[in-house]
Amino acid sequence: MAIITSIVRPPFPFTLFPYLETYHAFLDRSFFWSEGRWWIALGEEKVEIAQVVEKGEGRNPLLEITSESEGAAKELSSILGFSEDPLPFYRLGEKDPVMSEIIEEFYGARIPRSRSLFEAAVTTILEQQISMKVASVLRKRLVEEWGPGPFYREGETIFAFPAPRDIAKISPEELRGIGMSGAKSRTIHQLANLIEREEIDPASWKTLSSSQVVDFLVQLPGIGLWSAQFIVARWMPTNDCFAPGDLGLRRAIGFFYGGSDQPVSTTDAQEVLRRFSPYERWAGWYLLMAIEKEKNSSPGSYTPVTGEKDGE
């Protein structure tokens, strides 16, 4: 097995650490942090294992990337956003007193994109109406039960995220066996079959606008507007979509913009996101990271998100 190691300095401010600090507890063995390294399983037909090490401090660190092919390195660059330019969003944020402070706190932070439409959809469906903690347990079980693997690298045990074909060949009842509801198991199973039968073509969807993909997704049983918007925000190579109905986001906006522990309305959240158009994805994720940090650093000053979602 050939190993390719390269050193990359992203052309724009970059760091994965805020994402790690916020979400590391919710990651599964297909994409995780261990002993100073990001590990990620890539590919469906052929699984390849890659890792990233962030070297040095400051706003432009060097990244040591180890992969098994040039293609894997290129895919990793896209997922982690090595070449994405956050500066236009930052310039907009500088005009907003609240967002300017959040940007300063999380300067350069990236939110990795999902490796596939299917992964983005499964992650989002699992989070419907439950806490992220519970949803992450279900995701970890799904990955280790039906994902390719295990693969062993430098003492780490790694699985790949299940491909649609891995889920299409089992039954909804088997999916329920890991603890998810009947409705979620049916939605995930149906989506796997639609992709496997090529009734949904993720490659062609990626060429569409965010709004077009949202319109297609909401026509599928079990996927409402909140889910469709989050799937797009997790997977599409655009930054103009986020989910204003998300309870965590509405609470973050209520806290930072209104000084209250009460969530704002979806309409009010949408209005705040529009201030940063066409960078709603950046604004939404930065607000969620900021409220998570506030919750952890100031117990009692913020009402924890229960996982309830609007619009499903």
Helices and strands as residue ranges (DSSP letters): E 4-8, H 17-23, G 24-26, E 31-34, E 37-42, E 48-55, E 62-67, H 70-80, H 87-93, H 97-105, H 117-127, H 132-146, E 151-153, E 156-158, H 164-168, H 172-176, H 182-196, H 202-205, H 210-217, H 225-235, H 247-258, H 266-274, H 280-297
